[in-house]
Every structure is written in C-alpha cells, then in structure tokens.
Amino acid sequence: MMRRSLRLRLIAGSALWIVLALLVAGLALQWLFRDLAERRLEDELVRHLDQLTGRVSSTQDGRLVLSSPLSDPRFDTPFSGLYFVLVDREGRVTRSRSLWDSEISLPDEPAPEAGVASYALTADGAGPVRVVERTVRFFDVEGNARLAIAGSIGPIVEDVATFTRFLVTSLAILAFLLIAAAWLTTSIGLLPLDRLGRAVARIRKRQAERLATDVPAEVAPLVEELNGLLADNRAMVERAQKDAADLAHGLKTPLTILGHEAEALSQADQPDLGLRLQAQVQRMQRRIDQRLAAARAHARARTGQEVAVAPVVAGLVQVLRPLAERRSLTLHQDVPAELVFGGAREDLEEILGNLLENAVKWAASSIAVTGAIRAGRLLLTVADDGPGLSDEDTARALVRGARLDEITPGDGLGLSIVGELAAVYGGRIELGRAAGGGLAATVLLPGRTA
C-alpha cells in the first residue's frame, strides 16, 4: 500500500530521517555530557593535586607528610569518593583517611616529572576511580615521590544514566512532535493534489468541463496539460460523433429508397427477393438508429443531467401494458420514488425500453422491474419467467459484452444497445437467471437517492 500512497511514502521517509537524526543527536549529546563530566572531575582532581603538592613535605628519612590538612573534608570521610595516595622514594605509601582500609594500587610506571598523568582504574573497596598523578622531587631528599589524587566516577555514571533517561524521553517526545508536524505538513502540501483528484472526478461524472487554474505554481503545469488533454479529447469525441451522425444521416436516404424498391419487388413478380431485401434494409436501419442513439447519448452524457427513475418506469409500463395484456402478461414494478439516474431521460427510456421489449417477447406470464442503490450505483433489473439463457450462454454473453444479440436468437439488437448506452455512462449490463427461471437483465448505472 505504501508504494501506491505518496502521502505514506513522504511521511515514512520523514519519520525515518527524523528517528535517525535524533538517534545520532542523542548519542552525541550523551557522549558530550559524559566527556564534560569527566573533564570537570579531572579538573577538580588536578586542583586538589596542586593543593596536595603545595602541602606535602619530606622528612629526613624520605617519608612524605602533610604540613597541614587539605581543605576538602571529604579526604577525611571514609569512602567519600575523594582520595589521595603518597608514595615516597622507598615505596612507602601514605593514604587519606577516606580510603579507610582500602587501597589504590598505582601503576608501576610513574608519571613523567613534567606534567600530570591521568588514568582510570578500580580501587579495592572504592570502585572505579579517575586518578591524576604527579611525580615530584624534593631538593633536600634524593629520589622522586609520587603524588596521586583519585575521585570516584560512580556519581558520573549515575548522572549520565539520569541524563540518558531524560534525553531518551525528551527525544521520543520530540520525535513524535516532528513526525506529527511532518504528517501535517505533508497533508497540507498534498491538498492541491487531493483537490485536483476531486476536480478530475467531477469531470468524469460530467459535472465540469475543465480544471480550475487557481492552483499552486508546482501543480499549474499539470493542470494546464490536463486541460489541454481534455480539450483535445472533447474535440476528438465531437468530431467522431459528428462524423458518425453525418454518415448515418447520409445512409438514411439511400436506405429509404432501397426500402421502397424492396417493397415494390415484394409486391411485383419477385416477392421472396423483396422480402429478403426489406429484412436487410430494416436491419441496416436499426444499426444506423443504434449508432445515432449512441452518438446522442455521448453528447447528453456530458451535460450532467439527472432524472427520477420511477416516472420513467411507470411511463414505459403504461405504454407496454396493452401489448402485455394481449399476451396475458402481468407487469410488476418495485422502483422506489427516491431513485435518481445520473443521465438523460431519453437514454434511460432507451435502456429500459429495450429490456422491457425483450422481456415482453419472451415472458410466459409475468415481468418484474426493480430498482435499488448499492455501493453508490443504480441497479435496475428487468426479470421475466420465460425460457431464459443457459449457464453456458449467459457466461459467453457476459464475456462478449456488446454482441449479446448474437448469443440468443430473438434478442435482436436490444441487449447490444443497452450495453452500449450503459457503457457511455461508465456502467454495464449483467445477465442472470430470474427467480421464476427466466432471464434477469440488470444494468448498473450512475445514480443516487434523492
């Protein structure tokens, strides 16, 4: 479905890039926050190391001592997270009271004499710590001493975890808002296409002749091309209809003459030849009438006319009632008064008239005309209790469509005319078996309820 929906493709693409961008941004922010926290801890440790360097001194035997306590009370609080370690030239270790009975084992390789070394390690009992170390030399004592300050990174881990939870929540809300904004922006951006689709649908329903040109600049070329295509198609259809009408009218006079000649032959010394000629002339005349009716229907279908169905059915039944009574047929009609056909009255009369004439010809005792609206389409059914069509003939008739008159002898051109007129309005004819065993002819046409 996504491949067929431009809206879904745009929203899905936007959502994908939004999620990827926020994911990268979230990872970058998390790394930046942790890096800043570690740098801040390291800077703090270096300040304490500078203070420690200024207050440490060496005795005659080389032992390191503090001339005065450090200013931060955490060095005296057990496991406070801030510790110092002093290692004299003999390797003797002096630890802050905050380490209590734990130890921080410094690496074997001391820090360079110039500068400060920084590294992480795990202290027994104190957990993971960040250590800054400096090597110092006292002028009155041989050998180097190592001074180290350690700070627990546990608070940093907790701060990073808290920041990550807040960041994930914030980015999830931001992603939702951005995706909603993308959906709204895409929907607003595609509104001209939606309006264009509805405008094309109105043209297809013969409710308009061309597309409105008050559209955004990006859609204007498409609208212009469609209007040009509609104009060309309309001109081509009009020329074809005119040519068909001219041809049909041009043949009517010769056919009329041929009809008179055939009638004269049938009344003279060649009656069989005259009758055969008359039959062919009548068949050609019906073909011409059929073409003219289709041409007129095409022209009327573009006007957007509507007509109530029930009065048309009532009028046709009234016209055919005398013929039906002569054949002892009963005509039933069940067409709701609110049904409306989306086309010309003449075409509806042509469609139903042909179906009713065919039913009167083949019915045994009754004919029923029914109408309904289903799935937005007008369904009109004419059913009789005659011999009907076999399943094989019905299937072949539905496949061959416009040549239904050749499927069952006696149908003539009536069903073919019905099929062609229904196709003009985008409909079709369906044949089935009626409840009484005869033929049920159903036409699907544009319509609505009033």
KEZAVEX-849417 format. One record per residue (C-alpha): residue in one letter; x, y, z; residue number from 1. Coordinates in nm, 3 decimals. Example, Ala and Ser with C-alpha at 12.3 -4.5 7.8 and 13.67 -1.06 7.14 Angstrom:
<drenvexs>
DRENVEX, r, u, v, w, k
DRENVEX, A, 1.230, -0.450, 0.780, 1
DRENVEX, S, 1.367, -0.106, 0.714, 2
</drenvexs>
This chain:
<drenvexs>
DRENVEX, r, u, v, w, k
DRENVEX, M, 0.000, 0.000, 0.000, 1
DRENVEX, M, 0.290, 0.236, 0.077, 2
DRENVEX, R, 0.416, 0.210, -0.282, 3
DRENVEX, R, 0.079, 0.342, -0.401, 4
DRENVEX, S, 0.046, 0.622, -0.145, 5
DRENVEX, L, 0.259, 0.930, -0.194, 6
DRENVEX, R, 0.149, 1.060, 0.148, 7
DRENVEX, L, 0.262, 0.744, 0.330, 8
DRENVEX, R, 0.592, 0.739, 0.142, 9
DRENVEX, L, 0.668, 1.100, 0.233, 10
DRENVEX, I, 0.567, 1.055, 0.597, 11
DRENVEX, A, 0.758, 0.728, 0.629, 12
DRENVEX, G, 1.068, 0.884, 0.473, 13
DRENVEX, S, 1.044, 1.187, 0.701, 14
DRENVEX, A, 0.989, 0.967, 1.007, 15
DRENVEX, L, 1.292, 0.752, 0.919, 16
DRENVEX, W, 1.523, 1.051, 0.883, 17
DRENVEX, I, 1.382, 1.214, 1.198, 18
DRENVEX, V, 1.446, 0.899, 1.403, 19
DRENVEX, L, 1.797, 0.856, 1.260, 20
DRENVEX, A, 1.883, 1.223, 1.316, 21
DRENVEX, L, 1.754, 1.219, 1.674, 22
DRENVEX, L, 1.935, 0.890, 1.744, 23
DRENVEX, V, 2.266, 1.035, 1.624, 24
DRENVEX, A, 2.198, 1.358, 1.815, 25
DRENVEX, G, 2.112, 1.161, 2.130, 26
DRENVEX, L, 2.432, 0.954, 2.113, 27
DRENVEX, A, 2.634, 1.270, 2.051, 28
DRENVEX, L, 2.472, 1.453, 2.344, 29
DRENVEX, Q, 2.524, 1.156, 2.574, 30
DRENVEX, W, 2.893, 1.135, 2.476, 31
DRENVEX, L, 2.933, 1.512, 2.517, 32
DRENVEX, F, 2.769, 1.508, 2.861, 33
DRENVEX, R, 2.990, 1.221, 2.982, 34
DRENVEX, D, 3.301, 1.385, 2.836, 35
DRENVEX, L, 3.221, 1.716, 3.006, 36
DRENVEX, A, 3.152, 1.541, 3.338, 37
DRENVEX, E, 3.482, 1.352, 3.319, 38
DRENVEX, R, 3.670, 1.667, 3.225, 39
DRENVEX, R, 3.513, 1.853, 3.515, 40
DRENVEX, L, 3.610, 1.572, 3.752, 41
DRENVEX, E, 3.964, 1.571, 3.615, 42
DRENVEX, D, 3.996, 1.947, 3.653, 43
DRENVEX, E, 3.875, 1.920, 4.011, 44
DRENVEX, L, 4.125, 1.642, 4.081, 45
DRENVEX, V, 4.409, 1.848, 3.934, 46
DRENVEX, R, 4.321, 2.139, 4.166, 47
DRENVEX, H, 4.330, 1.905, 4.463, 48
DRENVEX, L, 4.661, 1.765, 4.334, 49
DRENVEX, D, 4.806, 2.116, 4.318, 50
DRENVEX, Q, 4.694, 2.178, 4.675, 51
DRENVEX, L, 4.838, 1.845, 4.782, 52
DRENVEX, T, 5.169, 1.925, 4.612, 53
DRENVEX, G, 5.190, 2.254, 4.799, 54
DRENVEX, R, 5.129, 2.096, 5.141, 55
DRENVEX, V, 5.336, 1.780, 5.120, 56
DRENVEX, S, 5.688, 1.769, 5.254, 57
DRENVEX, S, 5.957, 1.509, 5.311, 58
DRENVEX, T, 6.126, 1.412, 5.639, 59
DRENVEX, Q, 6.498, 1.333, 5.671, 60
DRENVEX, D, 6.430, 0.966, 5.618, 61
DRENVEX, G, 6.231, 1.042, 5.300, 62
DRENVEX, R, 5.881, 0.982, 5.439, 63
DRENVEX, L, 5.611, 1.208, 5.298, 64
DRENVEX, V, 5.391, 1.408, 5.534, 65
DRENVEX, L, 5.133, 1.687, 5.504, 66
DRENVEX, S, 5.224, 2.018, 5.658, 67
DRENVEX, S, 4.853, 2.091, 5.707, 68
DRENVEX, P, 4.526, 1.908, 5.628, 69
DRENVEX, L, 4.370, 1.955, 5.287, 70
DRENVEX, S, 4.078, 2.195, 5.267, 71
DRENVEX, D, 3.820, 1.945, 5.136, 72
DRENVEX, P, 3.675, 1.746, 5.430, 73
DRENVEX, R, 3.598, 1.451, 5.205, 74
DRENVEX, F, 3.961, 1.340, 5.233, 75
DRENVEX, D, 3.887, 1.262, 5.599, 76
DRENVEX, T, 3.545, 1.099, 5.538, 77
DRENVEX, P, 3.560, 0.720, 5.473, 78
DRENVEX, F, 3.468, 0.626, 5.118, 79
DRENVEX, S, 3.360, 0.981, 5.038, 80
DRENVEX, G, 3.471, 0.940, 4.676, 81
DRENVEX, L, 3.780, 1.164, 4.705, 82
DRENVEX, Y, 4.117, 1.011, 4.799, 83
DRENVEX, F, 4.491, 1.077, 4.788, 84
DRENVEX, V, 4.790, 0.846, 4.781, 85
DRENVEX, L, 5.152, 0.942, 4.856, 86
DRENVEX, V, 5.439, 0.712, 4.762, 87
DRENVEX, D, 5.787, 0.813, 4.880, 88
DRENVEX, R, 6.122, 0.719, 4.723, 89
DRENVEX, E, 6.132, 0.399, 4.931, 90
DRENVEX, G, 5.787, 0.291, 4.807, 91
DRENVEX, R, 5.616, 0.360, 5.137, 92
DRENVEX, V, 5.251, 0.456, 5.092, 93
DRENVEX, T, 5.055, 0.720, 5.279, 94
DRENVEX, R, 4.678, 0.715, 5.217, 95
DRENVEX, S, 4.399, 0.954, 5.301, 96
DRENVEX, R, 4.161, 0.860, 5.582, 97
DRENVEX, S, 3.881, 0.846, 5.323, 98
DRENVEX, L, 4.027, 0.518, 5.188, 99
DRENVEX, W, 3.989, 0.364, 5.531, 100
DRENVEX, D, 4.114, 0.007, 5.492, 101
DRENVEX, S, 4.109, 0.005, 5.109, 102
DRENVEX, E, 4.396, 0.052, 4.875, 103
DRENVEX, I, 4.458, 0.217, 4.540, 104
DRENVEX, S, 4.738, 0.040, 4.362, 105
DRENVEX, L, 4.913, 0.287, 4.134, 106
DRENVEX, P, 5.067, 0.161, 3.809, 107
DRENVEX, D, 5.430, 0.053, 3.819, 108
DRENVEX, E, 5.526, 0.320, 3.571, 109
DRENVEX, P, 5.521, 0.661, 3.745, 110
DRENVEX, A, 5.403, 0.981, 3.585, 111
DRENVEX, P, 5.659, 1.188, 3.397, 112
DRENVEX, E, 5.836, 1.455, 3.603, 113
DRENVEX, A, 5.688, 1.728, 3.388, 114
DRENVEX, G, 5.314, 1.734, 3.372, 115
DRENVEX, V, 5.023, 1.531, 3.513, 116
DRENVEX, A, 4.919, 1.177, 3.418, 117
DRENVEX, S, 4.551, 1.086, 3.414, 118
DRENVEX, Y, 4.407, 0.736, 3.402, 119
DRENVEX, A, 4.124, 0.520, 3.531, 120
DRENVEX, L, 4.146, 0.214, 3.749, 121
DRENVEX, T, 3.947, 0.015, 4.002, 122
DRENVEX, A, 4.031, 0.051, 4.368, 123
DRENVEX, D, 3.967, -0.222, 4.623, 124
DRENVEX, G, 3.657, -0.118, 4.815, 125
DRENVEX, A, 3.629, 0.221, 4.642, 126
DRENVEX, G, 3.522, 0.101, 4.299, 127
DRENVEX, P, 3.618, 0.263, 3.969, 128
DRENVEX, V, 3.808, 0.590, 4.010, 129
DRENVEX, R, 3.978, 0.854, 3.796, 130
DRENVEX, V, 4.337, 0.919, 3.907, 131
DRENVEX, V, 4.565, 1.217, 3.841, 132
DRENVEX, E, 4.927, 1.167, 3.933, 133
DRENVEX, R, 5.238, 1.383, 3.953, 134
DRENVEX, T, 5.600, 1.299, 4.017, 135
DRENVEX, V, 5.789, 1.548, 4.242, 136
DRENVEX, R, 6.149, 1.581, 4.358, 137
DRENVEX, F, 6.244, 1.744, 4.693, 138
DRENVEX, F, 6.570, 1.942, 4.684, 139
DRENVEX, D, 6.698, 1.807, 5.014, 140
DRENVEX, V, 6.600, 1.443, 4.955, 141
DRENVEX, E, 6.727, 1.205, 4.693, 142
DRENVEX, G, 6.476, 1.021, 4.478, 143
DRENVEX, N, 6.129, 1.101, 4.342, 144
DRENVEX, A, 5.795, 1.090, 4.515, 145
DRENVEX, R, 5.457, 1.010, 4.358, 146
DRENVEX, L, 5.150, 1.213, 4.447, 147
DRENVEX, A, 4.807, 1.095, 4.332, 148
DRENVEX, I, 4.453, 1.217, 4.378, 149
DRENVEX, A, 4.163, 0.977, 4.297, 150
DRENVEX, G, 3.798, 1.058, 4.252, 151
DRENVEX, S, 3.513, 0.809, 4.223, 152
DRENVEX, I, 3.341, 0.802, 3.881, 153
DRENVEX, G, 3.028, 0.642, 4.028, 154
DRENVEX, P, 2.845, 0.979, 4.051, 155
DRENVEX, I, 2.933, 1.043, 3.689, 156
DRENVEX, V, 2.783, 0.709, 3.588, 157
DRENVEX, E, 2.466, 0.792, 3.781, 158
DRENVEX, D, 2.449, 1.141, 3.631, 159
DRENVEX, V, 2.496, 1.001, 3.280, 160
DRENVEX, A, 2.221, 0.743, 3.342, 161
DRENVEX, T, 1.984, 1.012, 3.470, 162
DRENVEX, F, 2.071, 1.238, 3.177, 163
DRENVEX, T, 2.021, 0.947, 2.932, 164
DRENVEX, R, 1.674, 0.871, 3.070, 165
DRENVEX, F, 1.576, 1.235, 3.044, 166
DRENVEX, L, 1.731, 1.259, 2.696, 167
DRENVEX, V, 1.550, 0.948, 2.566, 168
DRENVEX, T, 1.217, 1.075, 2.697, 169
DRENVEX, S, 1.274, 1.421, 2.553, 170
DRENVEX, L, 1.387, 1.290, 2.215, 171
DRENVEX, A, 1.093, 1.046, 2.198, 172
DRENVEX, I, 0.851, 1.335, 2.259, 173
DRENVEX, L, 1.040, 1.547, 2.007, 174
DRENVEX, A, 1.029, 1.263, 1.751, 175
DRENVEX, F, 0.654, 1.229, 1.797, 176
DRENVEX, L, 0.604, 1.604, 1.755, 177
DRENVEX, L, 0.831, 1.618, 1.450, 178
DRENVEX, I, 0.659, 1.319, 1.285, 179
DRENVEX, A, 0.320, 1.476, 1.359, 180
DRENVEX, A, 0.447, 1.801, 1.207, 181
DRENVEX, A, 0.575, 1.609, 0.903, 182
DRENVEX, W, 0.236, 1.440, 0.864, 183
DRENVEX, L, 0.058, 1.775, 0.895, 184
DRENVEX, T, 0.297, 1.946, 0.654, 185
DRENVEX, T, 0.272, 1.662, 0.404, 186
DRENVEX, S, -0.106, 1.657, 0.424, 187
DRENVEX, I, -0.125, 2.033, 0.373, 188
DRENVEX, G, 0.126, 2.012, 0.090, 189
DRENVEX, L, -0.075, 1.740, -0.085, 190
DRENVEX, L, -0.408, 1.923, -0.053, 191
DRENVEX, P, -0.376, 2.065, -0.406, 192
DRENVEX, L, -0.338, 1.711, -0.541, 193
DRENVEX, D, -0.644, 1.599, -0.342, 194
DRENVEX, R, -0.843, 1.889, -0.484, 195
DRENVEX, L, -0.712, 1.805, -0.830, 196
DRENVEX, G, -0.830, 1.446, -0.787, 197
DRENVEX, R, -1.177, 1.559, -0.684, 198
DRENVEX, A, -1.187, 1.800, -0.978, 199
DRENVEX, V, -1.097, 1.518, -1.218, 200
DRENVEX, A, -1.370, 1.304, -1.059, 201
DRENVEX, R, -1.622, 1.583, -1.123, 202
DRENVEX, I, -1.514, 1.595, -1.484, 203
DRENVEX, R, -1.552, 1.218, -1.511, 204
DRENVEX, K, -1.903, 1.249, -1.368, 205
DRENVEX, R, -1.976, 1.518, -1.628, 206
DRENVEX, Q, -2.021, 1.782, -1.357, 207
DRENVEX, A, -1.747, 2.004, -1.503, 208
DRENVEX, E, -1.573, 2.059, -1.834, 209
DRENVEX, R, -1.223, 2.163, -1.727, 210
DRENVEX, L, -0.998, 2.203, -1.424, 211
DRENVEX, A, -0.974, 2.527, -1.230, 212
DRENVEX, T, -0.647, 2.711, -1.285, 213
DRENVEX, D, -0.618, 2.875, -0.939, 214
DRENVEX, V, -0.364, 2.617, -0.818, 215
DRENVEX, P, -0.008, 2.638, -0.677, 216
DRENVEX, A, 0.270, 2.704, -0.925, 217
DRENVEX, E, 0.407, 2.350, -0.886, 218
DRENVEX, V, 0.074, 2.196, -0.994, 219
DRENVEX, A, -0.009, 2.455, -1.261, 220
DRENVEX, P, 0.182, 2.281, -1.546, 221
DRENVEX, L, -0.001, 1.955, -1.474, 222
DRENVEX, V, -0.338, 2.131, -1.467, 223
DRENVEX, E, -0.256, 2.307, -1.793, 224
DRENVEX, E, -0.162, 1.980, -1.963, 225
DRENVEX, L, -0.475, 1.805, -1.833, 226
DRENVEX, N, -0.696, 2.087, -1.956, 227
DRENVEX, G, -0.529, 2.065, -2.295, 228
DRENVEX, L, -0.579, 1.689, -2.300, 229
DRENVEX, L, -0.945, 1.730, -2.204, 230
DRENVEX, A, -0.994, 1.987, -2.476, 231
DRENVEX, D, -0.831, 1.763, -2.737, 232
DRENVEX, N, -1.034, 1.464, -2.623, 233
DRENVEX, R, -1.356, 1.664, -2.626, 234
DRENVEX, A, -1.284, 1.791, -2.978, 235
DRENVEX, M, -1.198, 1.440, -3.097, 236
DRENVEX, V, -1.519, 1.296, -2.949, 237
DRENVEX, E, -1.727, 1.573, -3.101, 238
DRENVEX, R, -1.568, 1.515, -3.442, 239
DRENVEX, A, -1.628, 1.140, -3.415, 240
DRENVEX, Q, -1.989, 1.195, -3.312, 241
DRENVEX, K, -2.042, 1.443, -3.593, 242
DRENVEX, D, -1.886, 1.207, -3.845, 243
DRENVEX, A, -2.099, 0.917, -3.719, 244
DRENVEX, A, -2.413, 1.128, -3.732, 245
DRENVEX, D, -2.327, 1.259, -4.079, 246
DRENVEX, L, -2.261, 0.907, -4.204, 247
DRENVEX, A, -2.581, 0.775, -4.052, 248
DRENVEX, H, -2.789, 1.058, -4.196, 249
DRENVEX, G, -2.617, 1.015, -4.530, 250
DRENVEX, L, -2.719, 0.649, -4.539, 251
DRENVEX, K, -3.077, 0.703, -4.433, 252
DRENVEX, T, -3.190, 0.839, -4.770, 253
DRENVEX, P, -3.036, 0.555, -4.980, 254
DRENVEX, L, -3.180, 0.304, -4.736, 255
DRENVEX, T, -3.522, 0.461, -4.761, 256
DRENVEX, I, -3.501, 0.430, -5.141, 257
DRENVEX, L, -3.386, 0.070, -5.112, 258
DRENVEX, G, -3.676, 0.003, -4.879, 259
DRENVEX, H, -3.925, 0.136, -5.128, 260
DRENVEX, E, -3.763, -0.066, -5.408, 261
DRENVEX, A, -3.775, -0.380, -5.194, 262
DRENVEX, E, -4.139, -0.317, -5.114, 263
DRENVEX, A, -4.208, -0.274, -5.487, 264
DRENVEX, L, -4.031, -0.601, -5.561, 265
DRENVEX, S, -4.226, -0.783, -5.290, 266
DRENVEX, Q, -4.550, -0.662, -5.447, 267
DRENVEX, A, -4.437, -0.748, -5.801, 268
DRENVEX, D, -4.315, -1.071, -5.952, 269
DRENVEX, Q, -4.027, -1.133, -5.701, 270
DRENVEX, P, -4.188, -1.137, -5.357, 271
DRENVEX, D, -3.916, -1.352, -5.192, 272
DRENVEX, L, -3.635, -1.127, -5.307, 273
DRENVEX, G, -3.830, -0.821, -5.199, 274
DRENVEX, L, -3.892, -0.963, -4.850, 275
DRENVEX, R, -3.524, -1.053, -4.811, 276
DRENVEX, L, -3.420, -0.707, -4.919, 277
DRENVEX, Q, -3.671, -0.549, -4.683, 278
DRENVEX, A, -3.533, -0.755, -4.394, 279
DRENVEX, Q, -3.176, -0.647, -4.466, 280
DRENVEX, V, -3.278, -0.284, -4.512, 281
DRENVEX, Q, -3.458, -0.291, -4.176, 282
DRENVEX, R, -3.155, -0.448, -4.013, 283
DRENVEX, M, -2.928, -0.178, -4.156, 284
DRENVEX, Q, -3.178, 0.086, -4.045, 285
DRENVEX, R, -3.169, -0.046, -3.691, 286
DRENVEX, R, -2.789, -0.040, -3.697, 287
DRENVEX, I, -2.796, 0.322, -3.802, 288
DRENVEX, D, -3.053, 0.406, -3.534, 289
DRENVEX, Q, -2.830, 0.231, -3.283, 290
DRENVEX, R, -2.526, 0.439, -3.384, 291
DRENVEX, L, -2.729, 0.759, -3.375, 292
DRENVEX, A, -2.864, 0.674, -3.031, 293
DRENVEX, A, -2.511, 0.608, -2.902, 294
DRENVEX, A, -2.382, 0.933, -3.052, 295
DRENVEX, R, -2.666, 1.132, -2.896, 296
DRENVEX, A, -2.608, 0.954, -2.564, 297
DRENVEX, H, -2.240, 1.054, -2.566, 298
DRENVEX, A, -2.340, 1.414, -2.621, 299
DRENVEX, R, -2.606, 1.409, -2.347, 300
DRENVEX, A, -2.380, 1.228, -2.100, 301
DRENVEX, R, -2.153, 1.534, -2.083, 302
DRENVEX, T, -2.432, 1.766, -1.965, 303
DRENVEX, G, -2.463, 1.624, -1.612, 304
DRENVEX, Q, -2.840, 1.571, -1.634, 305
DRENVEX, E, -3.038, 1.375, -1.373, 306
DRENVEX, V, -3.382, 1.218, -1.391, 307
DRENVEX, A, -3.612, 1.039, -1.145, 308
DRENVEX, V, -3.633, 0.668, -1.231, 309
DRENVEX, A, -3.982, 0.578, -1.108, 310
DRENVEX, P, -4.177, 0.807, -1.351, 311
DRENVEX, V, -3.977, 0.672, -1.647, 312
DRENVEX, V, -4.053, 0.312, -1.548, 313
DRENVEX, A, -4.419, 0.394, -1.494, 314
DRENVEX, G, -4.442, 0.556, -1.837, 315
DRENVEX, L, -4.282, 0.261, -2.016, 316
DRENVEX, V, -4.501, 0.011, -1.833, 317
DRENVEX, Q, -4.807, 0.212, -1.931, 318
DRENVEX, V, -4.701, 0.208, -2.298, 319
DRENVEX, L, -4.631, -0.166, -2.299, 320
DRENVEX, R, -4.932, -0.268, -2.094, 321
DRENVEX, P, -5.168, -0.318, -2.394, 322
DRENVEX, L, -4.917, -0.549, -2.564, 323
DRENVEX, A, -4.862, -0.733, -2.237, 324
DRENVEX, E, -5.236, -0.779, -2.185, 325
DRENVEX, R, -5.274, -0.926, -2.534, 326
DRENVEX, R, -5.018, -1.188, -2.431, 327
DRENVEX, S, -5.176, -1.228, -2.085, 328
DRENVEX, L, -4.865, -1.094, -1.910, 329
DRENVEX, T, -4.856, -0.925, -1.571, 330
DRENVEX, L, -4.621, -0.631, -1.524, 331
DRENVEX, H, -4.486, -0.564, -1.173, 332
DRENVEX, Q, -4.273, -0.265, -1.073, 333
DRENVEX, D, -4.086, -0.205, -0.749, 334
DRENVEX, V, -3.884, 0.111, -0.802, 335
DRENVEX, P, -3.851, 0.348, -0.503, 336
DRENVEX, A, -3.955, 0.705, -0.576, 337
DRENVEX, E, -3.624, 0.848, -0.445, 338
DRENVEX, L, -3.405, 0.678, -0.707, 339
DRENVEX, V, -3.232, 0.920, -0.945, 340
DRENVEX, F, -3.042, 0.830, -1.264, 341
DRENVEX, G, -2.734, 1.039, -1.338, 342
DRENVEX, G, -2.805, 1.087, -1.706, 343
DRENVEX, A, -3.059, 1.190, -1.970, 344
DRENVEX, R, -3.421, 1.074, -1.964, 345
DRENVEX, E, -3.403, 0.967, -2.330, 346
DRENVEX, D, -3.116, 0.727, -2.258, 347
DRENVEX, L, -3.288, 0.575, -1.955, 348
DRENVEX, E, -3.603, 0.524, -2.164, 349
DRENVEX, E, -3.393, 0.360, -2.438, 350
DRENVEX, I, -3.224, 0.126, -2.190, 351
DRENVEX, L, -3.538, 0.019, -2.004, 352
DRENVEX, G, -3.748, 0.015, -2.321, 353
DRENVEX, N, -3.521, -0.239, -2.488, 354
DRENVEX, L, -3.511, -0.456, -2.177, 355
DRENVEX, L, -3.889, -0.447, -2.138, 356
DRENVEX, E, -3.950, -0.519, -2.508, 357
DRENVEX, N, -3.720, -0.820, -2.483, 358
DRENVEX, A, -3.898, -0.940, -2.168, 359
DRENVEX, V, -4.245, -0.898, -2.325, 360
DRENVEX, K, -4.128, -1.104, -2.621, 361
DRENVEX, W, -4.004, -1.398, -2.413, 362
DRENVEX, A, -4.201, -1.391, -2.085, 363
DRENVEX, A, -4.452, -1.667, -2.012, 364
DRENVEX, S, -4.677, -1.492, -1.763, 365
DRENVEX, S, -4.506, -1.210, -1.570, 366
DRENVEX, I, -4.239, -0.939, -1.584, 367
DRENVEX, A, -4.088, -0.756, -1.285, 368
DRENVEX, V, -3.896, -0.428, -1.284, 369
DRENVEX, T, -3.699, -0.349, -0.968, 370
DRENVEX, G, -3.451, -0.076, -0.872, 371
DRENVEX, A, -3.210, -0.006, -0.587, 372
DRENVEX, I, -2.892, 0.181, -0.495, 373
DRENVEX, R, -2.596, -0.036, -0.397, 374
DRENVEX, A, -2.238, 0.075, -0.341, 375
DRENVEX, G, -2.317, 0.413, -0.494, 376
DRENVEX, R, -2.453, 0.263, -0.818, 377
DRENVEX, L, -2.807, 0.247, -0.956, 378
DRENVEX, L, -2.921, -0.112, -1.019, 379
DRENVEX, L, -3.222, -0.166, -1.247, 380
DRENVEX, T, -3.338, -0.522, -1.312, 381
DRENVEX, V, -3.594, -0.650, -1.561, 382
DRENVEX, A, -3.679, -1.016, -1.495, 383
DRENVEX, D, -3.920, -1.249, -1.678, 384
DRENVEX, D, -4.034, -1.608, -1.639, 385
DRENVEX, G, -3.952, -1.713, -1.994, 386
DRENVEX, P, -3.701, -1.974, -2.114, 387
DRENVEX, G, -3.403, -1.756, -2.018, 388
DRENVEX, L, -3.044, -1.837, -2.113, 389
DRENVEX, S, -2.842, -2.144, -2.028, 390
DRENVEX, D, -2.546, -2.102, -1.794, 391
DRENVEX, E, -2.310, -2.151, -2.088, 392
DRENVEX, D, -2.488, -1.889, -2.298, 393
DRENVEX, T, -2.501, -1.647, -2.005, 394
DRENVEX, A, -2.129, -1.682, -1.942, 395
DRENVEX, R, -2.049, -1.633, -2.311, 396
DRENVEX, A, -2.285, -1.337, -2.328, 397
DRENVEX, L, -2.112, -1.166, -2.036, 398
DRENVEX, V, -1.773, -1.223, -2.192, 399
DRENVEX, R, -1.864, -1.097, -2.537, 400
DRENVEX, G, -2.047, -0.794, -2.399, 401
DRENVEX, A, -2.164, -0.575, -2.685, 402
DRENVEX, R, -2.258, -0.867, -2.914, 403
DRENVEX, L, -2.523, -1.011, -2.687, 404
DRENVEX, D, -2.767, -1.002, -2.978, 405
DRENVEX, E, -2.571, -1.286, -3.139, 406
DRENVEX, I, -2.583, -1.513, -2.838, 407
DRENVEX, T, -2.952, -1.599, -2.823, 408
DRENVEX, P, -3.174, -1.592, -3.131, 409
DRENVEX, G, -3.460, -1.348, -3.095, 410
DRENVEX, D, -3.278, -1.095, -2.874, 411
DRENVEX, G, -3.210, -0.878, -3.179, 412
DRENVEX, L, -3.008, -0.565, -3.112, 413
DRENVEX, G, -3.188, -0.467, -2.792, 414
DRENVEX, L, -2.934, -0.600, -2.544, 415
DRENVEX, S, -2.648, -0.465, -2.754, 416
DRENVEX, I, -2.799, -0.115, -2.746, 417
DRENVEX, V, -2.847, -0.144, -2.370, 418
DRENVEX, G, -2.484, -0.248, -2.322, 419
DRENVEX, E, -2.353, 0.037, -2.534, 420
DRENVEX, L, -2.569, 0.301, -2.366, 421
DRENVEX, A, -2.472, 0.173, -2.020, 422
DRENVEX, A, -2.103, 0.186, -2.120, 423
DRENVEX, V, -2.145, 0.551, -2.222, 424
DRENVEX, Y, -2.223, 0.627, -1.854, 425
DRENVEX, G, -1.949, 0.404, -1.720, 426
DRENVEX, G, -2.193, 0.122, -1.641, 427
DRENVEX, R, -2.255, -0.229, -1.769, 428
DRENVEX, I, -2.520, -0.494, -1.821, 429
DRENVEX, E, -2.529, -0.826, -1.636, 430
DRENVEX, L, -2.739, -1.130, -1.728, 431
DRENVEX, G, -2.854, -1.392, -1.482, 432
DRENVEX, R, -3.134, -1.631, -1.401, 433
DRENVEX, A, -3.452, -1.482, -1.259, 434
DRENVEX, A, -3.635, -1.630, -0.962, 435
DRENVEX, G, -3.905, -1.755, -1.200, 436
DRENVEX, G, -3.645, -1.931, -1.415, 437
DRENVEX, G, -3.633, -1.676, -1.695, 438
DRENVEX, L, -3.380, -1.406, -1.781, 439
DRENVEX, A, -3.285, -1.134, -1.531, 440
DRENVEX, A, -3.112, -0.843, -1.705, 441
DRENVEX, T, -2.950, -0.593, -1.466, 442
DRENVEX, V, -2.793, -0.264, -1.567, 443
DRENVEX, L, -2.553, -0.077, -1.338, 444
DRENVEX, L, -2.565, 0.297, -1.393, 445
DRENVEX, P, -2.463, 0.615, -1.212, 446
DRENVEX, G, -2.729, 0.723, -0.965, 447
DRENVEX, R, -2.824, 0.826, -0.616, 448
DRENVEX, T, -3.115, 0.864, -0.381, 449
DRENVEX, A, -3.292, 1.198, -0.374, 450
</drenvexs>
